[in-house]
């Protein structure tokens, strides 16, 4: 993120991450909010319900439902009639939405949803990893991952702008690490209403359900037509690559804050070892890099902001000159023994002349702490990879052997 000026420092307040997200949603002027409480996203919708009760979100309907499946199903109806629609969920709640996630994407509804990332059961675990959202990566939703509260707050307005773009019209998840970001108090600048109105115009849908002009949404498609629907969704995702960049640049023009669009780099220019990661772990990696740089180690970081659509070309350009790439995943594809970011990073290098060694680590499952000492240990292993040559593999980190 670009350094804050004196004026922005004066605007800073200290609030809970969930409140910052709720405030960001408020100033985006939604018409319908539908959600079901589930830890750790509950505070977001609690704050939103209070805003509505206090009359702070005009022309907005808050729907109480009996499940997460119903929460998203209700927004299918609201989006179909042209309402700017929002929800929030996590973990098992997101998994319960699975069927409806496909429906929303297939009907090209630009719904925005905050996902407070949390491990999935069983066993029951309420702490953070990315398995919940990663499990939904193929449902046709844009997925953006935030490093800190300021970015998640700002990303909320960007998500609406991207999703509602006429060349995209795809739903978007704004992913924030549960508890680590949702429940922490940090200083940030809340989105100002006047600037948000300048940045995010009112939603003007292309197609709406209207008795005066009858249309069908999600109608039956036989084999003669189904492929073309999937093709159009894919093209919309490809269009979103540029729109995500545009939204970040336009946000900077209005608010003066910039995080990178699809990706962000930290000391990668001369790096022999480049880390790749998503979410709040990025802060720990940056601190470790600063420490290692003082020892003369050339280490950098490539933060992936957009996991869907996957920015393969942007990633390839950054990592091609590295001597080794280290990918950290807070998820696992069981049976493959790889994290999703690692798998897709390898695909970036397929058929390239420069075969950069890539190593993957599955880390932080169920909220296990990721300390600087762990990152330093991984650095030592990456240095061995540099000496030995090409090596592509993935492994768990910090497994307690006495428990297995």
Secondary structure, DSSP 8 states (H G I E B T S, - for coil): -----HHHHHT-EEEEHHHHHHHHHHHTT-SEEEE---TTTHHHHHHHHHHHHTT-STT-EEEE-SSHHHHHHHHHHHHHTT--EEEEE-HHHHHHTHHHHHHHHHTT---EEEEEE---SSS---S--SHHHHTTTTSS-EEEE-SSHHHHHHHHHHHHHHHTSTTT---EEEEEETTTTTS-EEEE----HHHHHHHS-----S----TTS---SS----TTTHHHHHHHHHHHHHHHHHHHHHHHHHHHHHHS----SSEEEES-TT-SEEEEE-TTHHHHHHHHHHHHHTTT--EEEEEE-EEETT-HHHHHHHHTT-SEEEEEES--BTTTTB-HHHHHHHHHTTT-SS--EEEEEE--GGG----HHHHHHHHHHHHHHHHH----EEEESS--GGG-
